[in-house]
Amino acid sequence: MTDTRRRVKVYTLNEDRQWDDRGTGHVSSGYVERLKGMSLLVRAESDGSLLLESKINPNTAYQKQQDTLIVWSEAENYDLALSFQEKAGCDEIWEKICQVQGKDPSVDITQDLVDESEEERFDDMSSPGLELPSCELSRLEEIAELVASSLPSPLRREKLALALENEGYIKKLLELFHVCEDLENIEGLHHLYEIIKGIFLLNRTALFEVMFSEECIMDVIGCLEYDPALSQPRKHREFLTKTAKFKEVIPISDPELKQKIHQTYRVQYIQDMVLPTPSVFEENMLSTLHSFIFFNKVEIVGMLQEDEKFLTDLFAQLTDEATDEEKRQELVNFLKEFCAFSQTLQPQNRDAFFKTLSNMGILPALEVILGMDDTQVRSAATDIFSYLVEYNPSMVREFVMQEAQQNDDDILLINLIIEHMICDTDPELGGAVQLMGLLRTLVDPENMLATANKTEKTEFLGFFYKHCMHVLTAPLLANTTEDKPSKDDFQTAQLLALVLELLTFCVEHHTYHIKNYIINKDILRRVLVLMASKHAFLALCALRFKRKIIGLKDEFYNRYIMKSFLFEPVVKAFLNNGSRYNLMNSAIIEMFEFIRVEDIKSLTAHVIENYWKALEDVDYVQTFKGLKLRFEQQRERQDNPKLDSMRSILRNHRYRRDARTLEDEEEMWFNTDEDDMEDGEAVMSPSDKAKNDDDIMDPISKFMERKKLKESEEKEVLLKTNLSGRQSPSFKLSLSSGTKTNLTSQSSANLPGSPGSPGSPGSPGSPGSVPKSTSQTAAITTKGGLVGLVDYPDDDEDDDEDEDKEDTLPLSKKAKFES
């Protein structure tokens, strides 16, 4: 059997002065060679890993609190605590610590916390202890001055705390409090207020345990009612005894648990309501008080969680139809507070807590409660649901998918949540905003699990779009049946904005589910009706939804947009906005600019073909003119595929442009790949050549005309290239009135493969021969409108090798022209 005496939880104090649970394990003490001394070791009970290895330093101040806690600091900002399951285990480890430090185990702190100057330390060492004045009415002022003077010095504070503990001084002071109240001695009561407040600032657990005991706590609160700064005393005791009522919605049989609940409530009240705000004191002066409350809450949650009968009765009454409304409201409020307490737990403990609630049937119970008419009960149930979703959304998703197999869509838990969101009566829709956040968490793929056997994302999203999405979009579809929203009041606009926010999130994070839904249900067209809303924020939500869709650059969406002419509401809103420089204007222009920059060809063509006349006068930005230019370039490429062949000449490896940078338009014109020339090309006759030259040069002529307008240059582009290892022939591409091309070579050598050279594959009059021309020209071959390569005098070897490899070709790949 496991030794429960040594079972502990390890805590560390974080930057927010909250205790973080580092795990549960078993503590032992022993010599550690690496640390060269006796050390505390805690090994995790789950896997035996080392949770803590801390050397017992002879000079470290260890403090024992509440009989089951040992607290110490290992560095300036690193506090540790061991919380023992049993007092015996705490005493055993405490004796080990005291043994190493040479201290008596009866003390609650092993070292004095010394921060004073050497002079103060010398003065204090001369007096071994602090002698308190006798606890009499006449000496209250002296006692108050002694407490106030001890607070600035940590050593004196420590001595004062020890004196108060050893002499049972607090109980004597509280007896004087009753005397002063009976005598209506206001001055004495003011002194007692200062004394008790000073004792709080000593920050000692042992003193807190006395002050917060059942017999003393109300008298302590009474002392704190008589603040000298107030003309009249507060009435804290009257509030706690008469106004604040302890309700046992389910009877608590454990007296220790009941006492712990009372104590925690009262101490929390002292911290929040009675003591002055923490800014009055030094930083961390009340850290022990925070720790006291924290560990009390941990204990309460643990004790309730282990009481199976209590939880069983709670959920049975919650779901029982015979339970009256007032009782059910109390039960729900208790459960809400119970869940709020659980937020003090660390992740491991919280996980166990919510698993316990899940096993007890908290989700079916919430489903019943949310279906009721009581607004307050539903509000509390929503808060409980938010705790569950925020901590473990997968648990909620699993539940709703299981219940879908048994229940109708109308009573599914998620659909109930959506309905409450839609029907929120709050003008500011505070509840709807909270519920929308929960839905967003539930449909977020980032927190969905994926295992080898199943993918939660696929299963849950399939369920959500089948059973729940129609409920979410119902108010949107109902309000967009005409060309403008049928209801355009502020509350409806807010609700639709929330729905659009969630739909936009779905477009971004879901794939085919939302795409199919939008296209099949024509959702985008209905959303764009809201562009006509008088509320700018709603119109912008609709535009943001469309912008998110366009941002995906998905052709399925693009075809849907073009088929339904879904730019029309946007253009109409843009024109109605006029020349106003506002968010609507900028957002619409940004959307069109995105289409231009990303070169979404289908949408560019659609916008220009259908809306150019409406947009052509917009000149304060270049977006729409840029779109028109994109469109013209696309159409030119489609109408004149022969342009590709000329680009092949200019981009071929035999020809290189000079170093000058081409205009952007030229870059795009030359930026298309063409197919390689195929084998078996036919040699053209002179008449065909002239005809093809005309066809090819016609679009080139248009292109050069545009260039002339832009640069105000001549109708001639001189293109030069230098080819390594060769004479550098220069080519002049000129445009005559007949748009004919002459490609001339300055080389005087005979062209290889000409009719007069050896090895000529053709002869005059044969199908492969060409009549001689009067000038010596480079040869051009074409097939299917593709222009061939320019030949060079020193290419004999290359061409001969090519002809050897391709014996099946009787004709060269180049037609020959020779003078």
C-alpha positions in Angstrom: 0.0 0.0 0.0 1.3 3.5 -0.9 2.7 5.5 2.0 0.2 8.4 2.2 2.2 10.1 4.9 4.9 11.1 2.4 2.4 12.1 -0.4 2.8 15.8 -1.3 2.0 18.4 -3.9 4.8 20.6 -5.0 4.0 24.3 -5.5 6.0 27.3 -6.8 5.0 30.9 -6.5 4.7 32.6 -9.9 5.1 36.3 -10.9 1.5 37.1 -10.1 2.0 35.8 -6.6 -0.2 32.8 -7.3 0.8 29.2 -6.5 1.4 26.9 -9.5 1.0 23.2 -8.9 4.1 21.3 -10.2 2.7 17.8 -9.6 2.0 15.2 -6.9 4.5 12.7 -5.6 6.3 11.3 -2.6 8.9 13.2 -0.6 12.0 11.8 1.0 15.2 13.2 2.4 18.8 11.9 1.8 22.3 12.8 1.0 22.8 13.9 -2.7 26.4 13.7 -3.9 26.0 16.3 -6.6 24.6 18.9 -4.2 27.1 17.9 -1.4 24.5 17.8 1.3 21.2 16.5 2.7 18.4 17.3 0.3 14.6 17.0 -0.2 13.6 14.8 -3.1 10.1 14.5 -4.6 9.4 11.8 -7.2 6.1 12.0 -9.3 3.7 9.2 -8.4 2.7 8.9 -12.0 6.0 8.0 -13.6 8.7 8.4 -10.9 10.3 11.4 -12.5 12.0 13.9 -10.3 9.7 16.8 -9.4 12.0 18.4 -6.8 15.6 18.1 -5.7 16.4 20.8 -3.2 19.4 20.9 -0.9 18.5 21.7 2.8 20.6 24.9 3.1 21.7 25.6 6.8 20.9 29.3 6.3 17.5 29.0 4.4 14.4 30.0 6.4 11.9 27.1 6.3 8.4 27.9 7.5 5.7 25.4 8.6 2.1 26.5 8.1 -1.3 25.0 8.9 0.4 21.7 10.1 0.6 20.4 6.5 2.6 23.0 4.6 6.3 23.7 4.5 7.3 26.9 2.6 10.7 28.3 1.8 12.6 30.5 -0.7 15.5 29.2 -2.8 16.2 32.5 -4.5 15.0 36.1 -4.4 12.0 35.4 -6.5 11.6 31.6 -6.3 9.3 30.4 -3.5 8.5 26.7 -3.0 5.9 24.9 -0.9 5.2 21.3 -0.1 1.6 20.5 0.8 1.3 17.2 2.7 -1.7 14.9 2.6 -1.1 14.0 6.3 0.2 16.0 9.2 2.4 13.1 10.3 4.3 13.3 7.0 4.8 17.0 7.4 6.1 16.6 10.9 8.5 13.9 9.8 10.1 16.1 7.0 10.1 19.1 9.3 12.2 17.2 11.9 14.7 16.3 9.1 15.0 20.0 8.1 15.4 21.1 11.7 17.9 18.4 12.3 20.1 19.6 9.4 19.8 23.3 10.6 20.2 22.4 14.3 16.8 23.8 15.3 14.1 22.6 17.7 11.3 21.0 15.7 8.7 22.8 17.9 9.4 26.1 16.0 7.4 27.1 13.0 10.3 28.9 11.3 13.9 27.8 11.3 15.7 31.1 10.5 15.3 34.8 11.3 14.7 36.9 8.2 17.5 39.4 8.5 17.6 42.4 6.2 18.7 45.2 8.6 21.9 47.1 8.7 24.7 45.9 10.8 23.9 48.5 13.5 20.3 47.4 13.7 21.4 43.7 13.9 23.8 44.5 16.7 21.2 46.4 18.7 18.6 43.6 18.3 21.1 40.8 19.2 21.8 42.5 22.5 18.2 41.7 23.5 17.4 38.0 23.0 13.6 38.5 22.9 10.8 41.1 22.6 8.9 41.8 25.8 5.3 42.7 25.3 3.5 45.1 27.7 0.9 43.5 29.8 -2.4 43.3 28.0 -4.3 46.0 29.8 -6.8 48.7 28.8 -4.4 51.5 29.9 -1.5 50.2 27.9 -3.3 49.8 24.5 -1.6 52.9 23.1 1.8 51.6 24.1 1.1 48.2 22.5 0.0 50.0 19.3 3.2 52.0 19.2 5.3 48.9 19.7 3.6 47.0 16.8 3.9 50.0 14.5 7.6 50.5 15.3 8.4 46.8 14.7 6.9 46.6 11.2 9.8 48.3 9.3 12.4 45.8 10.6 12.0 42.2 9.5 13.9 40.9 12.6 11.8 42.9 15.0 8.7 41.8 13.1 9.8 38.2 13.6 10.4 38.6 17.3 7.0 40.4 17.7 5.3 37.5 16.0 7.0 34.9 18.2 6.0 36.8 21.3 2.4 37.1 20.2 2.3 33.3 19.5 3.9 32.2 22.7 1.9 34.3 25.1 -1.5 33.7 23.6 -1.6 37.5 23.3 -4.2 37.7 20.5 -6.9 36.2 22.6 -6.2 38.6 25.4 -6.4 41.5 23.0 -9.8 40.3 21.8 -11.0 40.2 25.4 -10.1 43.8 25.7 -12.1 44.5 22.6 -15.2 43.3 24.3 -14.5 45.5 27.3 -13.9 48.6 25.1 -17.2 47.9 23.2 -19.1 47.5 26.5 -17.6 50.8 27.8 -17.9 52.5 24.4 -14.2 53.4 24.7 -13.7 54.7 21.2 -10.1 55.6 21.7 -9.3 52.1 22.9 -11.1 50.6 19.9 -9.1 52.8 17.6 -5.9 51.5 19.2 -7.1 47.9 18.8 -7.8 48.6 15.1 -4.1 49.7 14.6 -2.9 46.7 16.6 -4.9 44.0 14.7 -4.1 45.6 11.3 -0.4 45.5 12.3 -0.7 41.8 13.2 -2.0 41.1 9.7 1.1 42.8 8.2 3.3 40.4 10.2 2.4 37.9 7.5 2.5 34.9 9.7 0.5 31.7 9.2 0.5 30.7 12.8 -1.1 34.0 13.8 -3.6 33.8 11.0 -4.7 30.3 12.3 -5.4 31.8 15.7 -7.2 34.9 14.2 -9.3 32.9 11.8 -10.4 30.2 14.2 -14.1 29.9 14.8 -14.0 31.5 18.2 -11.8 34.5 17.2 -12.6 35.5 13.6 -15.8 37.6 14.2 -14.0 39.5 17.0 -11.1 40.2 14.7 -13.5 41.6 12.1 -15.1 43.6 14.9 -11.8 45.3 15.7 -11.3 46.2 12.1 -14.7 48.0 12.1 -13.2 50.9 14.1 -11.0 52.6 11.6 -9.8 56.0 13.1 -10.1 57.6 9.6 -13.9 57.0 9.6 -16.4 59.1 11.6 -18.7 56.0 12.1 -17.7 52.4 12.5 -18.4 49.9 9.7 -21.0 47.1 10.2 -19.1 44.1 8.9 -20.3 41.7 11.6 -23.9 42.7 11.0 -23.5 41.9 7.3 -21.9 38.6 7.9 -24.4 37.4 10.5 -27.7 38.8 9.2 -27.4 39.7 5.5 -25.0 37.0 4.3 -26.8 33.6 4.6 -25.2 30.2 4.1 -27.4 28.1 2.0 -26.9 24.3 1.8 -28.6 23.5 -1.5 -27.5 20.0 -0.9 -26.8 19.1 2.8 -23.1 18.8 3.6 -22.5 16.1 6.1 -18.8 16.7 6.7 -18.4 19.2 9.6 -14.8 19.9 8.7 -15.8 20.8 5.1 -18.6 23.1 6.4 -16.2 24.9 8.8 -13.7 25.3 6.0 -16.3 26.9 3.7 -17.3 29.4 6.5 -13.7 30.2 7.2 -12.8 30.8 3.6 -15.8 33.0 2.9 -15.0 35.2 6.0 -11.3 35.4 5.2 -12.0 36.4 1.6 -14.4 39.0 3.0 -11.6 40.4 5.2 -9.2 40.5 2.3 -11.7 42.1 -0.2 -13.8 44.4 2.0 -12.3 45.0 5.5 -8.6 45.6 5.0 -7.5 48.7 3.1 -6.5 48.2 -0.5 -3.1 46.5 -0.9 -1.5 49.7 -2.4 -1.5 51.1 1.1 1.0 48.5 2.3 4.4 47.4 1.1 4.5 45.0 -1.8 3.7 41.3 -0.8 2.9 42.3 2.8 -0.2 40.0 2.6 1.2 37.2 0.5 0.6 34.7 3.3 -3.1 35.7 3.5 -3.4 35.1 -0.3 -1.8 31.7 0.2 -4.1 30.9 3.1 -7.2 31.5 0.9 -5.7 29.7 -2.1 -5.0 26.5 -0.2 -8.4 26.6 1.5 -10.1 26.7 -1.9 -8.0 23.8 -3.1 -9.1 21.8 -0.1 -12.8 22.6 -0.5 -12.9 21.6 -4.2 -11.0 18.4 -3.4 -13.3 17.4 -0.5 -16.5 18.1 -2.6 -15.1 16.3 -5.5 -14.5 13.2 -3.4 -18.0 13.2 -2.0 -19.8 11.1 -4.6 -23.1 11.2 -2.7 -23.1 15.0 -2.7 -22.5 15.3 -6.4 -24.9 12.6 -7.3 -27.7 14.3 -5.4 -26.8 17.7 -7.0 -27.1 16.5 -10.6 -30.2 14.4 -9.8 -32.1 17.4 -8.4 -30.8 19.6 -11.3 -32.4 17.4 -13.9 -35.5 16.4 -11.9 -38.6 18.0 -13.4 -40.2 18.0 -10.0 -37.5 20.5 -8.7 -39.1 23.9 -8.2 -37.6 26.9 -10.0 -36.2 28.6 -6.9 -34.4 25.4 -5.8 -33.1 24.8 -9.3 -31.7 28.4 -9.5 -29.9 27.8 -6.2 -28.4 24.5 -7.5 -27.2 26.1 -10.7 -25.7 29.0 -8.8 -23.9 26.6 -6.5 -22.5 24.7 -9.5 -21.4 27.9 -11.1 -19.5 28.9 -7.9 -18.1 25.4 -7.7 -16.7 25.7 -11.2 -15.3 29.2 -10.4 -13.5 27.8 -7.4 -11.9 25.2 -9.7 -10.1 28.0 -11.6 -7.7 28.2 -8.6 -6.7 24.6 -9.4 -3.7 23.7 -11.6 -4.1 22.0 -15.0 -3.7 18.5 -13.7 -6.2 19.0 -10.9 -8.6 20.9 -13.1 -8.6 18.1 -15.6 -9.6 15.6 -12.9 -12.2 18.0 -11.7 -13.9 18.4 -15.1 -13.7 14.6 -15.7 -15.5 14.1 -12.5 -18.3 16.5 -13.5 -18.5 14.9 -17.0 -18.9 11.5 -15.5 -21.6 12.9 -13.3 -23.5 14.1 -16.3 -22.9 17.9 -16.3 -23.5 18.3 -20.1 -26.9 16.6 -20.2 -27.9 18.6 -17.1 -26.9 21.8 -18.8 -28.9 20.8 -21.9 -32.0 20.5 -19.7 -31.3 23.8 -17.9 -30.7 25.7 -21.2 -34.1 24.6 -22.4 -35.9 26.3 -19.6 -37.5 29.7 -19.6 -35.8 31.2 -16.6 -33.4 33.8 -17.8 -31.2 33.9 -14.7 -30.9 30.1 -14.6 -29.9 30.1 -18.3 -27.4 32.8 -17.7 -25.7 30.8 -14.9 -25.8 27.7 -17.1 -24.1 29.6 -19.9 -21.2 30.6 -17.5 -20.8 26.9 -16.5 -20.8 25.9 -20.2 -18.1 28.5 -20.9 -15.9 26.9 -18.2 -16.2 23.6 -19.8 -15.6 24.8 -23.4 -12.6 26.9 -22.5 -10.9 24.1 -20.6 -11.8 21.0 -22.7 -13.6 21.7 -26.0 -13.0 18.2 -27.2 -15.2 16.8 -24.4 -18.1 19.1 -25.4 -17.7 18.1 -29.1 -17.7 14.4 -28.3 -20.9 14.8 -26.3 -22.8 16.8 -29.0 -21.8 14.3 -31.7 -23.1 11.4 -29.6 -26.4 13.0 -28.7 -27.0 13.8 -32.4 -27.5 10.1 -33.0 -30.4 10.1 -30.5 -32.1 13.5 -30.6 -33.6 15.9 -33.1 -31.6 18.9 -34.3 -33.8 21.3 -32.4 -32.8 20.1 -29.0 -29.1 19.6 -29.6 -26.9 21.4 -27.1 -25.0 23.5 -29.7 -28.3 24.5 -31.3 -29.7 25.6 -28.0 -26.6 27.7 -27.6 -27.0 29.3 -31.0 -30.7 29.9 -30.3 -29.9 31.7 -27.1 -27.3 33.8 -29.0 -29.9 34.8 -31.6 -32.6 35.5 -29.1 -30.5 37.6 -26.7 -32.6 40.4 -25.4 -29.7 42.5 -24.2 -29.5 45.6 -26.4 -25.7 45.4 -26.3 -25.8 41.6 -27.0 -23.4 40.9 -24.1 -24.6 37.3 -23.8 -24.5 36.8 -27.6 -20.9 37.9 -27.8 -20.0 35.4 -25.1 -21.8 32.6 -26.8 -20.3 33.4 -30.2 -16.8 33.2 -28.6 -17.7 29.7 -27.3 -18.9 28.6 -30.7 -15.8 29.9 -32.3 -13.7 27.8 -29.9 -15.8 24.7 -30.7 -15.3 25.0 -34.5 -11.7 26.0 -34.3 -9.6 23.2 -36.0 -6.5 24.4 -34.1 -7.7 22.8 -30.9 -9.1 19.6 -32.5 -7.4 16.3 -31.9 -6.2 13.9 -34.5 -5.5 10.2 -33.8 -4.5 7.2 -35.9 -8.1 6.0 -36.1 -10.1 9.1 -36.5 -9.8 12.9 -37.1 -11.9 15.0 -34.8 -11.9 17.9 -37.4 -13.5 15.8 -40.1 -16.1 14.2 -37.9 -17.1 17.3 -36.0 -17.2 19.7 -38.9 -19.3 17.2 -40.9 -21.7 17.1 -38.0 -21.7 20.9 -37.5 -22.5 21.7 -41.2 -25.2 19.0 -41.3 -27.0 19.7 -38.1 -26.1 23.2 -36.9 -25.1 25.6 -39.7 -28.6 26.1 -40.9 -29.6 27.4 -37.4 -26.7 29.8 -37.3 -27.4 31.3 -40.7 -31.2 31.4 -40.2 -31.3 35.1 -39.2 -29.0 36.1 -42.1 -31.2 34.3 -44.7 -34.4 35.6 -43.2 -33.2 39.2 -43.4 -31.8 39.2 -46.9 -34.7 38.0 -49.1 -34.9 41.4 -50.9 -32.3 43.8 -52.4 -31.8 45.4 -49.0 -32.0 44.2 -45.4 -35.6 43.7 -44.3 -34.8 44.7 -40.7 -32.0 47.2 -40.3 -32.2 48.2 -36.6 -29.1 48.4 -34.5 -29.6 45.2 -32.5 -30.3 43.1 -35.6 -27.3 44.6 -37.3 -25.1 43.7 -34.3 -26.4 40.1 -34.4 -25.8 39.7 -38.1 -22.3 41.2 -37.6 -21.6 38.4 -35.1 -22.9 35.7 -37.5 -20.7 37.1 -40.3 -17.7 37.2 -38.0 -18.1 33.5 -37.3 -18.7 32.7 -41.0 -15.6 34.6 -42.0 -13.7 32.6 -39.4 -15.1 29.4 -41.0 -14.0 30.6 -44.5 -10.5 31.0 -43.3 -10.1 27.8 -41.3 -12.5 25.3 -42.9 -12.0 24.0 -46.4 -14.6 22.2 -48.5 -17.3 22.2 -45.8 -17.8 26.0 -45.9 -17.1 26.1 -49.6 -19.9 23.7 -50.4 -22.3 25.4 -48.0 -21.6 28.9 -49.5 -22.0 27.8 -53.1 -25.0 25.5 -52.6 -26.9 27.9 -50.4 -25.9 31.0 -52.3 -24.7 32.5 -49.1 -22.4 35.2 -50.5 -25.2 36.8 -52.5 -27.3 37.0 -49.4 -24.4 38.4 -47.4 -23.8 41.1 -50.0 -27.3 42.4 -49.6 -26.0 43.7 -46.2 -23.8 46.1 -48.2 -26.9 48.3 -48.5 -27.3 48.5 -44.7 -27.4 51.9 -43.1 -24.9 50.6 -40.5 -21.4 51.0 -41.8 -20.0 48.3 -39.5 -22.4 45.7 -40.9 -21.6 46.7 -44.6 -17.9 46.3 -43.8 -18.5 42.9 -42.2 -20.2 41.8 -45.4 -17.3 43.2 -47.5 -14.7 41.5 -45.2 -16.5 38.2 -45.7 -16.2 38.5 -49.5 -12.6 39.8 -49.3 -11.7 36.6 -47.2 -13.2 34.5 -50.0 -11.3 36.3 -52.8 -8.1 36.1 -50.7 -8.2 32.3 -51.0 -7.7 32.6 -54.9 -9.9 29.5 -55.3 -11.3 29.2 -58.8 -14.5 27.4 -57.5 -15.3 30.5 -55.5 -14.3 32.8 -58.5 -16.6 31.0 -60.9 -19.4 31.3 -58.4 -18.8 35.0 -58.0 -18.7 35.6 -61.8 -21.7 33.4 -62.5 -23.9 35.3 -60.0 -22.4 38.8 -60.8 -21.5 39.3 -57.1 -19.3 42.3 -57.7 -22.4 44.4 -58.5 -23.3 45.1 -54.9 -19.7 46.1 -54.1 -19.5 48.4 -57.1 -22.8 49.9 -56.3 -21.7 50.6 -52.7 -18.5 52.1 -54.0 -20.3 54.5 -56.3 -22.9 55.4 -53.6 -20.0 56.2 -51.3 -18.9 58.8 -53.7 -15.6 60.6 -53.2 -15.7 60.2 -49.4 -12.3 59.1 -48.1 -13.5 56.6 -45.5 -13.0 53.0 -44.4 -15.6 51.7 -47.0 -13.8 53.4 -49.8 -10.4 52.1 -48.8 -11.6 48.6 -48.2 -13.2 48.3 -51.6 -10.2 49.7 -53.4 -7.9 47.3 -51.5 -10.0 44.3 -52.7 -9.6 45.3 -56.3 -5.9 46.1 -55.8 -5.5 42.6 -54.4 -7.1 41.2 -57.6 -4.7 43.3 -59.7 -1.5 42.5 -57.8 -2.2 38.8 -57.5 -3.2 38.8 -61.2 -6.4 36.8 -60.7 -7.2 36.6 -64.4 -10.8 35.4 -64.3 -11.9 38.1 -61.9 -9.9 40.8 -63.7 -11.7 39.9 -67.0 -15.1 39.8 -65.3 -14.7 43.1 -63.5 -13.5 45.0 -66.7 -16.0 43.4 -69.0 -18.9 44.2 -66.7 -18.1 47.2 -64.6 -15.4 49.2 -66.5 -17.7 51.9 -67.6 -18.7 52.6 -64.0 -15.1 52.6 -62.8 -13.1 54.2 -65.6 -13.5 57.7 -64.3 -11.8 56.8 -60.9 -8.4 58.4 -61.3 -7.3 59.2 -57.7 -5.9 55.7 -57.6 -4.4 53.7 -60.4 -6.0 50.4 -59.3 -8.8 50.3 -61.9 -6.6 51.5 -64.8 -4.1 48.9 -63.8 -6.8 46.3 -63.9 -7.8 47.4 -67.4 -4.1 47.1 -68.5 -4.0 43.6 -67.1 -7.1 42.7 -69.0 -5.8 44.1 -72.3 -2.6 42.1 -72.0 -4.5 38.9 -71.3 -6.8 39.4 -74.3 -3.9 40.2 -76.5 -2.2 37.0 -75.6 -5.4 35.1 -76.2 -6.2 36.7 -79.6 -2.6 36.5 -81.0 -1.0 33.3 -80.1 1.6 33.9 -82.9 3.2 36.4 -80.7 4.7 33.5 -78.8 6.7 32.5 -81.8 8.4 35.9 -82.0 9.2 35.7 -78.3 10.9 32.4 -79.0 13.3 34.2 -81.3 14.1 36.9 -78.9 14.4 34.6 -75.8 16.3 31.8 -77.5 19.8 30.9 -76.1 21.3 32.0 -79.4 20.2 35.6 -78.7 20.7 37.7 -75.6 19.2 41.1 -74.8 21.6 43.8 -74.0 21.9 45.0 -70.3 19.2 47.6 -70.4 16.1 46.8 -68.3 12.9 46.3 -70.2 9.6 48.0 -69.2 7.3 45.9 -67.1 4.9 45.5 -70.0 7.6 44.1 -72.2 8.6 41.7 -69.4 5.1 40.3 -69.3 4.9 40.1 -73.1 8.1 38.0 -73.2 7.2 35.9 -70.3 5.3 33.0 -71.8 6.9 29.6 -72.6 6.2 28.0 -76.0 6.3 24.4 -77.2 9.5 23.1 -78.7 9.5 22.8 -82.5 8.5 19.5 -83.7 10.4 17.2 -86.1 9.5 17.0 -89.8 9.0 20.7 -90.4 8.2 21.8 -94.0 10.3 24.5 -95.7 8.2 27.5 -96.7 7.9 28.9 -100.2 8.7 32.6 -100.6 5.1 33.6 -101.0 4.1 31.7 -97.8 7.0 33.4 -96.0 5.8 36.8 -96.9 2.2 36.0 -95.9 3.4 34.6 -92.5 5.7 37.5 -92.0 2.7 39.8 -92.3 0.6 37.8 -89.9 3.4 37.7 -87.3 4.4 41.3 -87.6 0.9 42.8 -87.3 0.6 42.3 -83.5 4.3 43.3 -83.2 3.5 46.5 -85.0 0.7 47.2 -82.5 3.1 46.5 -79.6 5.8 48.8 -81.0 3.2 51.5 -81.5 2.4 51.4 -77.8 6.0 51.5 -76.9 6.5 54.5 -79.2 3.7 56.4 -77.4 5.2 55.6 -74.0 8.9 56.4 -74.7 8.5 58.9 -77.7 11.1 57.0 -79.6 11.4 55.9 -83.2 9.6 52.9 -84.6 12.8 50.9 -84.4 14.4 48.8 -81.7 18.0 47.9 -82.1 18.7 44.6 -80.5 22.2 43.5 -80.1 23.8 40.4 -78.8 27.3 39.1 -78.3 27.8 35.4 -78.7 30.9 33.9 -77.2 33.4 32.3 -79.6 31.7 33.9 -82.7 31.8 36.9 -84.9 29.1 39.2 -83.4 26.4 39.6 -86.0 24.0 42.5 -85.5 20.3 42.3 -86.4 18.1 45.2 -87.1 14.3 44.7 -86.7 12.6 47.4 -88.6 9.0 48.1 -89.5 8.3 49.3 -93.0 4.9 50.5 -94.3 4.1 47.0 -95.4 5.2 45.6 -92.0 7.7 43.3 -93.7 10.7 42.1 -91.9 14.3 41.9 -93.1 16.7 39.9 -91.1 20.2 40.7 -92.5 23.5 39.3 -91.5 26.8 41.1 -91.9 28.7 37.9 -92.3 30.0 37.3 -95.8 30.6 33.6 -95.5 28.4 31.1 -97.3 25.6 29.7 -95.2 26.0 26.0 -94.4 23.6 23.8 -96.1 22.9 26.3 -98.9 22.0 24.8 -102.4 25.5 25.5 -103.7 27.3 23.9 -100.8 28.4 20.2 -100.6 25.9 18.0 -98.9 22.9 20.1 -99.7 19.8 18.1 -99.0 17.8 19.8 -101.7 18.3 21.1 -105.3 16.6 23.9 -107.3 13.1 22.8 -108.2 12.8 20.2 -105.5 10.3 20.6 -102.7 13.0 21.4 -100.3 14.7 24.1 -102.4 14.3 27.8 -102.3 15.2 30.3 -105.1 18.2 32.5 -104.5 17.6 36.1 -103.4 19.8 39.0 -104.3 21.0 39.6 -100.8 22.7 37.2 -98.4 20.2 36.5 -95.6 19.8 34.4 -92.6 17.4 31.5 -93.0 14.0 31.2 -91.3 11.9 28.1 -91.0 8.3 28.0 -89.7 5.7 25.4 -88.9 2.3 26.1 -87.6 3.1 29.8 -87.2 6.3 29.1 -85.2 9.4 31.0 -86.3 12.6 29.0 -86.5 16.2 29.8 -85.4 18.6 32.2 -87.1 21.5 30.4 -88.7 25.1 31.4 -88.3 28.1 30.8 -90.6 30.1 28.9 -88.0 27.3 26.4 -87.1 28.5 23.8 -89.7 29.7 21.3 -87.1 26.6 21.7 -84.9 24.2 21.3 -87.8 26.1 18.3 -89.3 26.0 16.6 -85.9 22.3 17.2 -85.7 21.7 15.8 -89.2 23.7 12.7 -88.4 21.5 12.1 -85.4 18.3 12.6 -87.3 18.8 10.6 -90.6 15.1 10.3 -91.0 14.7 13.9 -91.8 15.5 14.6 -95.5 15.2 18.4 -94.9 17.2 20.6 -92.6 15.4 22.3 -89.8 16.2 25.6 -91.5 15.0 26.9 -94.8 17.8 28.5 -96.7 17.9 31.9 -98.5 21.0 32.8 -100.4 21.9 35.5 -102.8 
